[in-house]
Amino acid sequence: MEIQFFAATDVGRQRDHNEDNFLVDPKLQLFVVADGMGGHAAGEVASQITVHELSRGVRDEAAVIEQYGRAEDAAAARQAILTVLENAIQRASAAVFRAAQEDPEKRGMGTTASALLLAGDRGFIAHVGDSRIYLVRQGQVHQITEDHSLVNELVRRGKLKRHEIDSSPYAKYKNAVTRAVGANESVDADTLDFDVLPGDRFLLCSDGLHFYLRDGELGRLLDHGEVAEAPRRLVELANAGGGHDNITAVVVRIADEAARGPSQRASDLSNRVEVLKSMPLFRHLTYKEIMFLLNVTSVREVAPGETILVEGTPGEELFVVLAGRVRLHKGETRITTFERGAHFGEMALVDRAPRSASATAETSAKLLTLRRDEFYQIIRTHPTLANKMLWAFVQVLTERLRKTTADLSGMKLEAAAPEELEDLSDDALFEDD
């Protein structure tokens, strides 16, 4: 995978020293931005220690990363790399915390840390604080890290609307983070891995930059010109807006293969994302949440006439039709037909009862499957994502219950009509004449 990258950092217009640090390591394909905090230049020390420890932590486990492409168990290999990044974050937090304890002037120092590691055809992220990583893909801008900040937590809990932040009493706390490397000896880091596609562009930046980014602006800045120019243009944009904080931008671009047309992998990924976003069960998920969901699902290809579900047997999978056509039936009686974007078997995620019908492929088909144990894992480890899915699940079942009730009411009226007609005399039938 051919990559291009460039970085820039600037003190900004209102600070007298720069507490940001960044790392660009082409050999490891590791990129990091750290935004330090603390008086007496302590923030600069914290971010410098963190960048150094992250680099060393990944370098020491380079063998784990190199084995990724050869691993038989891809899921386990991906998790091993995420563990390397998480351990490196923990080591950095312990090192910053120890340094703060040894120097009273640096007590309480800490830093954000946003790291992107590229290995094979995947990206791996570890993140703490309110620096950010953006992905620009096919003209769309996606923030793939979540700010660990007070105001974002209030927004997430519904206590504050994003457009109200500047006019709210919490405006003065916009820089307050809820997690930081080094504030304690250990820290909880967000991790994520995802497919990387030709033409993808990434921006790692401190809040001194993303504070000034507006909708659509980042896509325009990264889609045009050379990578070497992009960080400088971003720094200029932040300074033009006021430069209230230190500004750091690391831009990474995956070589574009547009001249050869989109790869099958890119087409398959785009199709999966498009199908999930169009479904009531998943339409409220962010791009980051959809990427996580794709990591815990699998794709099954079925041939025409192949049995997918058998009535009366236990089941534990939700199926989403990515391509093709599937017939749902009881015995030889057709119930309905599912095509691209439809889903079936969802009750198996929450109920161990036997399947109530059978499903058979009418054509060659691709099915995305989510197993019950994977769904429970989401509930245990990703409560925000789980809440969105469970709420959508209830809405879908409620709508189906309403439809079933309406259908039964219609059937009851149809059944009663002949009996009512029999009670009417011939005179009554034609009395209007």
C-alpha positions as CSV (number, residue, x, y, z in Angstrom):
1,M,0.0,0.0,0.0
2,E,1.6,3.2,-1.2
3,I,1.1,6.2,1.2
4,Q,1.9,9.9,1.1
5,F,2.1,12.0,4.3
6,F,3.0,15.5,5.6
7,A,2.7,17.4,8.8
8,A,2.8,20.9,10.2
9,T,2.5,22.4,13.7
10,D,2.2,26.0,14.8
11,V,2.0,27.9,18.1
12,G,-1.1,29.8,17.0
13,R,-1.9,33.4,17.6
14,Q,-2.6,33.5,21.4
15,R,-0.1,31.1,23.0
16,D,3.6,31.8,23.8
17,H,4.8,28.1,23.4
18,N,3.7,25.0,21.6
19,E,2.5,22.0,23.7
20,D,1.5,19.9,20.7
21,N,3.7,17.1,19.5
22,F,3.3,14.7,16.5
23,L,4.9,11.6,15.1
24,V,5.3,10.5,11.5
25,D,7.1,7.2,11.2
26,P,7.0,5.8,7.6
27,K,8.7,2.6,8.5
28,L,6.1,1.6,11.1
29,Q,3.4,3.5,9.2
30,L,2.5,5.1,12.5
31,F,1.1,8.6,12.8
32,V,0.4,10.3,16.1
33,V,-0.9,13.7,17.3
34,A,-0.7,14.7,21.0
35,D,-1.9,17.9,22.6
36,G,-0.4,18.5,26.0
37,M,-1.9,20.3,28.9
38,G,-0.4,21.7,32.2
39,G,1.5,24.7,33.4
40,H,5.2,25.5,33.2
41,A,5.6,23.8,29.9
42,A,4.4,20.5,31.4
43,G,2.0,19.9,28.5
44,E,4.9,19.9,26.1
45,V,6.6,17.4,28.3
46,A,3.5,15.2,28.5
47,S,2.9,15.2,24.8
48,Q,6.6,14.5,24.0
49,I,6.7,11.5,26.4
50,T,3.5,10.1,24.9
51,V,4.7,10.3,21.3
52,H,8.0,8.7,22.3
53,E,6.3,5.9,24.3
54,L,3.8,5.2,21.5
55,S,6.6,4.9,19.0
56,R,8.6,2.6,21.2
57,G,5.6,0.5,22.1
58,V,4.7,-0.2,18.5
59,R,8.4,-0.7,17.5
60,D,8.9,-3.3,20.2
61,E,5.9,-5.3,18.9
62,A,6.7,-4.9,15.2
63,A,6.7,-8.7,14.8
64,V,3.0,-8.8,15.8
65,I,2.2,-6.2,13.1
66,E,4.3,-8.0,10.4
67,Q,2.5,-11.3,11.0
68,Y,-0.9,-9.7,10.3
69,G,-0.9,-10.4,6.6
70,R,0.1,-14.0,7.1
71,A,-2.2,-14.9,10.0
72,E,-4.8,-17.6,9.5
73,D,-7.1,-16.1,12.1
74,A,-7.6,-12.5,10.7
75,A,-9.9,-11.5,13.6
76,A,-7.4,-12.6,16.2
77,A,-4.5,-10.9,14.4
78,R,-6.5,-7.6,14.2
79,Q,-7.2,-7.8,17.9
80,A,-3.5,-8.4,18.6
81,I,-2.6,-5.2,16.8
82,L,-5.2,-3.2,18.7
83,T,-3.8,-4.7,21.9
84,V,-0.3,-3.4,20.9
85,L,-1.7,0.1,20.5
86,E,-3.7,0.0,23.7
87,N,-0.6,-1.3,25.7
88,A,1.4,1.5,24.2
89,I,-1.1,4.1,25.4
90,Q,-1.0,2.5,28.9
91,R,2.7,2.6,28.9
92,A,2.7,6.3,27.9
93,S,0.1,7.2,30.6
94,A,2.2,5.5,33.3
95,A,5.4,7.3,32.1
96,V,3.7,10.7,32.1
97,F,2.2,10.1,35.5
98,R,5.5,9.1,37.0
99,A,7.2,12.2,35.5
100,A,4.5,14.4,37.1
101,Q,5.0,12.7,40.5
102,E,8.7,13.3,40.4
103,D,8.4,17.0,39.6
104,P,6.0,19.1,41.7
105,E,5.8,21.8,39.0
106,K,4.4,19.2,36.5
107,R,1.8,17.7,38.8
108,G,-1.5,17.1,36.9
109,M,0.1,17.3,33.5
110,G,-1.5,15.2,30.7
111,T,-2.1,15.0,27.0
112,T,-4.4,13.8,24.4
113,A,-3.2,11.1,22.0
114,S,-4.7,10.1,18.6
115,A,-2.7,7.3,16.8
116,L,-3.2,5.8,13.4
117,L,-1.4,2.7,12.4
118,L,-1.6,1.2,8.9
119,A,-1.0,-2.5,8.4
120,G,-1.8,-4.4,5.3
121,D,-5.1,-3.2,4.0
122,R,-6.4,-2.0,7.4
123,G,-6.2,1.0,9.7
124,F,-5.9,0.7,13.4
125,I,-6.7,3.6,15.8
126,A,-6.1,4.3,19.5
127,H,-7.5,7.5,20.9
128,V,-7.7,9.4,24.2
129,G,-8.9,13.1,24.6
130,D,-10.2,15.6,22.2
131,S,-7.7,15.6,19.3
132,R,-9.3,14.0,16.3
133,I,-8.9,11.7,13.4
134,Y,-10.9,12.3,10.2
135,L,-11.4,10.0,7.2
136,V,-12.2,11.5,3.8
137,R,-13.6,8.8,1.6
138,Q,-15.3,9.1,-1.7
139,G,-15.9,12.8,-1.1
140,Q,-17.5,12.3,2.3
141,V,-15.9,13.5,5.6
142,H,-16.2,11.1,8.6
143,Q,-14.9,11.9,12.1
144,I,-13.8,8.4,13.3
145,T,-12.8,9.4,16.8
146,E,-15.1,10.6,19.6
147,D,-14.1,13.6,21.7
148,H,-13.5,12.7,25.4
149,S,-14.6,16.2,26.5
150,L,-17.1,17.6,28.9
151,V,-19.3,19.3,26.3
152,N,-19.3,16.3,24.0
153,E,-20.5,14.1,27.0
154,L,-23.3,16.6,27.6
155,V,-24.3,16.5,24.0
156,R,-24.1,12.7,23.9
157,R,-26.4,12.5,27.0
158,G,-28.9,14.9,25.5
159,K,-28.3,17.6,28.0
160,L,-26.9,20.1,25.4
161,K,-27.4,20.6,21.7
162,R,-24.2,21.0,19.7
163,H,-25.3,24.3,18.2
164,E,-26.0,25.7,21.7
165,I,-22.5,25.1,23.0
166,D,-21.1,28.6,22.4
167,S,-24.1,30.3,24.0
168,S,-24.4,28.0,27.0
169,P,-22.8,28.3,30.5
170,Y,-20.5,25.4,29.4
171,A,-18.8,27.4,26.7
172,K,-15.9,28.2,29.1
173,Y,-15.3,24.4,29.5
174,K,-14.9,23.6,25.8
175,N,-11.3,22.6,26.4
176,A,-12.1,20.4,29.4
177,V,-11.3,16.8,28.6
178,T,-12.8,13.8,30.5
179,R,-9.8,11.5,29.6
180,A,-6.2,12.3,29.3
181,V,-2.9,10.3,29.0
182,G,-1.0,10.7,32.2
183,A,-3.7,12.3,34.4
184,N,-3.7,8.9,36.1
185,E,-1.4,5.9,35.8
186,S,-3.7,4.2,33.4
187,V,-6.4,5.4,31.0
188,D,-9.2,3.9,29.0
189,A,-8.4,4.3,25.2
190,D,-10.8,3.9,22.4
191,T,-9.6,1.5,19.7
192,L,-11.0,0.7,16.3
193,D,-9.8,-1.2,13.1
194,F,-11.3,-0.8,9.7
195,D,-10.7,-1.4,5.9
196,V,-8.4,1.2,4.2
197,L,-9.2,1.8,0.6
198,P,-7.3,3.4,-2.3
199,G,-7.8,7.2,-2.3
200,D,-8.6,7.4,1.4
201,R,-7.3,10.6,3.1
202,F,-6.8,11.0,6.9
203,L,-6.3,14.0,9.0
204,L,-5.0,13.8,12.6
205,C,-5.2,17.1,14.4
206,S,-5.3,18.9,17.7
207,D,-8.4,20.9,18.8
208,G,-6.6,24.1,17.8
209,L,-7.4,23.1,14.2
210,H,-10.7,21.2,14.3
211,F,-12.3,24.1,16.3
212,Y,-12.1,26.1,13.0
213,L,-13.2,23.4,10.6
214,R,-16.6,23.8,9.0
215,D,-18.9,21.3,7.2
216,G,-17.5,20.4,3.8
217,E,-14.3,22.4,4.3
218,L,-12.0,19.6,5.1
219,G,-13.1,17.5,2.1
220,R,-12.3,20.4,-0.2
221,L,-8.9,21.1,1.4
222,L,-7.7,17.5,1.3
223,D,-9.1,16.6,-2.1
224,H,-7.1,19.3,-4.0
225,G,-3.4,19.9,-4.3
226,E,-0.4,18.1,-3.0
227,V,-0.3,16.4,0.4
228,A,2.7,18.6,1.3
229,E,0.5,21.7,0.9
230,A,-2.5,20.5,2.9
231,P,-1.1,20.8,6.5
232,R,0.1,24.4,5.8
233,R,-3.3,25.4,4.4
234,L,-5.0,23.9,7.4
235,V,-2.7,25.8,9.8
236,E,-3.4,29.0,7.9
237,L,-7.1,28.4,8.1
238,A,-6.9,28.1,11.9
239,N,-4.7,31.1,12.3
240,A,-7.1,33.1,10.1
241,G,-9.9,32.1,12.4
242,G,-8.1,33.4,15.5
243,G,-5.5,30.8,16.3
244,H,-6.7,30.5,20.0
245,D,-4.6,27.4,20.6
246,N,-1.6,25.4,19.2
247,I,-2.3,23.9,15.8
248,T,-1.1,20.6,14.5
249,A,-2.1,18.7,11.4
250,V,-0.9,15.4,10.1
251,V,-2.3,14.4,6.6
252,V,-2.0,10.9,5.3
253,R,-3.2,9.9,1.8
254,I,-3.5,6.3,0.4
255,A,-2.4,6.2,-3.3
256,D,-5.5,6.5,-5.5
257,E,-6.2,3.6,-8.0
258,A,-9.0,5.4,-9.7
259,A,-7.3,5.1,-13.1
260,R,-7.7,1.3,-12.8
261,G,-11.3,1.6,-11.6
262,P,-12.6,0.7,-8.1
263,S,-11.4,-2.5,-6.6
264,Q,-13.9,-5.3,-5.8
265,R,-13.0,-4.9,-2.1
266,A,-13.9,-1.2,-2.3
267,S,-17.2,-2.0,-4.1
268,D,-18.1,-4.6,-1.6
269,L,-17.4,-2.3,1.4
270,S,-19.4,0.5,-0.2
271,N,-22.3,-1.8,-0.8
272,R,-22.3,-3.1,2.8
273,V,-22.2,0.5,4.2
274,E,-24.9,1.7,1.8
275,V,-27.2,-1.2,2.7
276,L,-26.8,-0.8,6.4
277,K,-27.3,2.9,6.4
278,S,-30.6,2.5,4.4
279,M,-32.0,0.1,7.0
280,P,-34.3,1.2,9.9
281,L,-32.2,-1.0,12.2
282,F,-29.0,0.9,11.5
283,R,-29.8,4.2,9.9
284,H,-29.0,6.2,13.0
285,L,-25.5,4.8,13.4
286,T,-22.4,7.0,12.7
287,Y,-19.9,5.9,10.1
288,K,-17.5,4.9,12.8
289,E,-20.2,2.7,14.4
290,I,-21.0,1.1,11.1
291,M,-17.3,0.3,10.6
292,F,-17.3,-1.3,14.0
293,L,-20.5,-3.3,13.2
294,L,-18.9,-4.6,10.0
295,N,-16.0,-5.9,12.1
296,V,-18.2,-8.2,14.1
297,T,-20.3,-9.4,11.2
298,S,-19.5,-11.8,8.4
299,V,-20.6,-12.2,4.8
300,R,-22.1,-15.5,3.6
301,E,-22.6,-16.4,-0.1
302,V,-25.4,-18.8,-1.0
303,A,-26.3,-20.5,-4.2
304,P,-29.8,-20.7,-5.8
305,G,-32.0,-23.2,-4.0
306,E,-29.7,-23.3,-0.9
307,T,-31.5,-23.5,2.5
308,I,-30.7,-20.6,4.9
309,L,-33.2,-21.2,7.7
310,V,-35.3,-24.2,8.5
311,E,-38.6,-23.8,10.3
312,G,-38.6,-25.3,13.8
313,T,-34.8,-25.3,14.2
314,P,-32.9,-23.1,16.7
315,G,-31.4,-19.9,15.3
316,E,-28.9,-17.3,16.5
317,E,-28.3,-15.0,13.5
318,L,-29.8,-11.9,11.9
319,F,-29.5,-11.9,8.1
320,V,-29.2,-8.8,5.9
321,V,-29.5,-9.2,2.1
322,L,-26.6,-7.5,0.4
323,A,-27.4,-8.9,-3.1
324,G,-29.8,-11.4,-4.6
325,R,-33.2,-12.7,-3.6
326,V,-34.4,-14.9,-0.7
327,R,-37.8,-16.6,-0.3
328,L,-39.4,-16.9,3.2
329,H,-41.9,-19.7,3.4
330,K,-43.8,-22.2,5.6
331,G,-43.6,-25.5,3.8
332,E,-44.4,-24.8,0.2
333,T,-46.4,-21.7,1.0
334,R,-44.6,-18.5,0.2
335,I,-44.8,-15.8,2.8
336,T,-42.7,-13.0,1.2
337,T,-39.5,-12.3,-0.8
338,F,-36.5,-10.4,0.5
339,E,-34.2,-8.4,-1.7
340,R,-31.2,-6.1,-1.3
341,G,-31.6,-4.1,2.0
342,A,-34.1,-6.4,3.6
343,H,-33.4,-8.3,6.8
344,F,-34.8,-11.4,8.5
345,G,-34.2,-13.6,11.5
346,E,-33.8,-10.6,13.8
347,M,-35.7,-12.2,16.7
348,A,-32.9,-14.8,17.1
349,L,-30.7,-11.9,18.5
350,V,-33.0,-11.7,21.6
351,D,-35.0,-14.9,21.6
352,R,-33.9,-18.6,21.6
353,A,-37.2,-19.9,20.3
354,P,-37.1,-22.1,17.1
355,R,-37.4,-20.4,13.7
356,S,-41.0,-19.7,12.8
357,A,-40.4,-20.1,9.0
358,S,-37.9,-21.3,6.5
359,A,-35.7,-19.2,4.1
360,T,-34.3,-20.4,0.8
361,A,-32.2,-18.5,-1.8
362,E,-34.1,-17.9,-5.0
363,T,-30.9,-16.6,-6.7
364,S,-27.3,-16.4,-5.9
365,A,-27.2,-14.1,-2.8
366,K,-24.8,-12.4,-0.4
367,L,-25.9,-12.2,3.2
368,L,-24.5,-10.1,6.0
369,T,-24.9,-12.1,9.3
370,L,-24.8,-10.9,12.9
371,R,-24.7,-13.6,15.5
372,R,-26.4,-13.4,19.0
373,D,-23.1,-13.6,20.8
374,E,-21.7,-10.8,18.7
375,F,-24.8,-8.7,19.5
376,Y,-24.4,-9.4,23.2
377,Q,-20.7,-8.4,23.0
378,I,-21.8,-5.0,21.5
379,I,-24.2,-4.5,24.4
380,R,-21.5,-5.3,27.0
381,T,-18.7,-3.2,25.5
382,H,-20.3,-0.4,23.4
383,P,-23.4,0.9,25.3
384,T,-24.0,3.9,23.1
385,L,-24.1,1.7,19.9
386,A,-26.2,-0.9,21.8
387,N,-28.7,1.7,22.8
388,K,-29.2,2.9,19.3
389,M,-29.6,-0.6,17.9
390,L,-32.0,-1.7,20.7
391,W,-34.1,1.4,20.2
392,A,-34.3,0.8,16.5
393,F,-35.0,-2.9,17.1
394,V,-38.0,-1.9,19.3
395,Q,-39.3,0.5,16.6
396,V,-39.0,-2.1,13.9
397,L,-40.9,-4.7,16.0
398,T,-43.5,-2.2,16.9
399,E,-44.1,-1.4,13.3
400,R,-44.4,-5.1,12.4
401,L,-46.8,-5.6,15.3
402,R,-49.0,-2.8,14.0
403,K,-49.0,-4.2,10.5
404,T,-49.8,-7.7,11.8
405,T,-52.7,-6.3,13.9
406,A,-54.0,-4.4,10.9
407,D,-53.8,-7.5,8.7
408,L,-55.6,-9.7,11.2
409,S,-58.3,-7.1,11.6
410,G,-58.7,-7.1,7.8
411,M,-58.9,-10.9,7.7
412,K,-61.5,-10.9,10.5
413,L,-63.7,-8.4,8.6
414,E,-63.4,-10.4,5.4
415,A,-64.4,-13.6,7.3
416,A,-67.4,-11.9,8.8
417,A,-68.7,-10.4,5.6
418,P,-70.3,-13.6,4.1
419,E,-72.2,-14.3,7.3
420,E,-73.6,-10.8,7.4
421,L,-74.7,-11.1,3.8
422,E,-76.5,-14.3,4.5
423,D,-78.5,-12.5,7.3
424,L,-79.9,-10.0,4.7
425,S,-83.1,-10.8,2.8
426,D,-83.4,-10.3,-0.9
427,D,-85.6,-7.3,-0.2
428,A,-83.0,-5.7,2.0
429,L,-80.4,-6.2,-0.6
430,F,-82.3,-4.3,-3.2
431,E,-84.5,-2.0,-1.1
432,D,-82.7,1.2,-2.5
433,D,-84.2,0.3,-6.0
